[in-house]
Amino acid sequence: MSWLVSLPALDGRDYVYRVHAPSDALRADLFWAAFHCHDDGPHPRASDRFDAALIWRAGTDRQI
């Protein structure tokens, strides 16, 4: 299953990452997978505040 995780960054943009994880994955695990992917890239620093992230299943508009 694919999840989408949106992380706000210091440049004012939101960066969205696709995370492959089971349907019962914990939100914290999804957040950290996306955060570490972002942190390894060339983009400006993302917020490490868990509450600032938006997480939803790919193909839906419903946030969890």
N, C-alpha and C positions, 0 to 999 in steps of 0.2 A: 504494500500500500504506500502511496505517496502523500506526504504532508507538505504544506507550504508554510514557511515561517518568515514573517516580515520583521526586520530589525531596523530601528531608526538609527541613523549615524550622525556624527558630529557635523557633517556637511549639510544637514537638513533633509537629506534624502532617506527614503526607506528602501532597503535592499531585501529582496525576496529570494529565499532559498528553498529548493525542493529537497526534502529529506525522505529517504526510503526507510520505513519502519513499520512494525506490525500495527494493526488497528487498535490494540490496547496499550500502545506506547505511552509513557508518561510525558506530560508536557515539558517537564524539566529536561528530559533526555532529548526531545525534539529541539528545544531551545539551544542546548549546549552543542548539539551537532551542527546547527546552523551558525552559531556564534563562532565556533572553531573554524568552520569553513571560511567565514568572512574574515576572521582574524588572520588567516594564512594568506589572504589575497592582497591586492594592491589598493583596496578601498580605504577611505578614512575610517577611523575607529568607530565601531558600533557601540551602542549603549549596552552595558552588561546587566541592565535592570530587567529581570525576568518579566515583571509586570508591563514593561513597555513593548514587549513582543506580541504580535498578532499571529495566531496559529490556527490553521484550518486544513481540512482534508482537500486534496487536489480534486477539482471537478465540482466543488460545492462552494456556496457563498457563506456557509455557516461557520462562524468562528467558535472554537472551543475554549 
